[in-house]
Amino acid sequence: MTRWTVYSRPGCSLCESLIADLAAMLSPAQAASVEIIDITDDPQLEARYGSKIPVLTADGEFLCCYHLDRGRVQAYLSD
């Protein structure tokens, strides 16, 4: 199964929106397994993603940031 990861921070409305949109595209089992990582307390993640959140990866591959790129997610799901 694909390992979906969203890099986020608390109180981020863009993050909440991306997570909800992603969940709507995934099966219930996939949606339940999405890992949400709070970058706030990790200096390396903050430096890497700080101004780009939310960031979505699938199996470690960057898919999109800010807003869900449905086309990229759908292409990844189709593979």
Secondary structure, 3 states (H helix, E strand, C coil): CCCEEEEECCCCHHHHHHHHHHHHHCCHHHHHCCEEEECCCCHHHHHHHCCCCCEEEECCEEEEECCCCHHHHHHHHHC
